[in-house]
């Protein structure tokens, strides 16, 4: 999904995720985790940073 629709993830991420990965990250839900990634439109590249359990993100 990320390859075809990289902007489909939400930019509404918990503060803990923004603090750890930066202000430009997006999240995509893969229950019970949030897949944290960033999309660079200039190079048309998706950078996957990790999975964060939804209960741990605040």
C-alpha positions in Angstrom: 0.0 0.0 0.0 2.8 2.5 0.9 4.4 2.0 -2.5 1.2 2.8 -4.4 -0.2 5.4 -2.0 2.6 6.9 0.1 0.5 9.9 1.3 -2.3 7.7 2.5 -0.9 7.5 6.1 -2.0 9.9 8.8 0.0 12.9 9.8 -1.9 12.9 13.1 0.7 11.1 15.2 1.1 11.0 18.9 3.6 13.4 20.4 5.9 10.5 21.5 6.3 9.3 17.9 7.0 12.8 16.7 9.6 13.3 19.4 11.3 10.1 18.5 11.1 10.1 14.6 10.6 13.8 13.7 7.8 16.1 12.6 7.4 14.8 9.0 6.5 11.2 9.8 3.2 9.6 9.0 1.6 6.5 10.5 -0.3 3.7 9.0 -2.3 1.3 11.3 -1.3 -2.3 11.2 -3.3 -3.4 14.2 -2.1 -3.4 17.0 0.8 -1.4 15.8 1.4 1.9 14.0 3.8 1.7 11.1 5.9 4.9 11.3 7.3 6.2 8.0 8.3 9.3 6.0 7.7 10.0 2.4 10.2 12.0 0.4 8.3 13.3 -2.7 11.4 14.6 -4.4 13.0 11.2 -4.6 9.7 9.3 -4.5 11.0 7.2 -1.6 9.3 5.8 1.5 11.5 5.5 4.6 10.1 3.0 7.1 11.3 3.8 10.6 9.5 1.1 12.6 6.5 -0.4 14.3 5.2 1.2 17.5 2.7 -0.6 19.6 -0.4 1.6 19.8 -0.6 1.2 23.6 2.9 2.6 23.9 2.4 5.7 21.8 1.1 8.7 23.7 
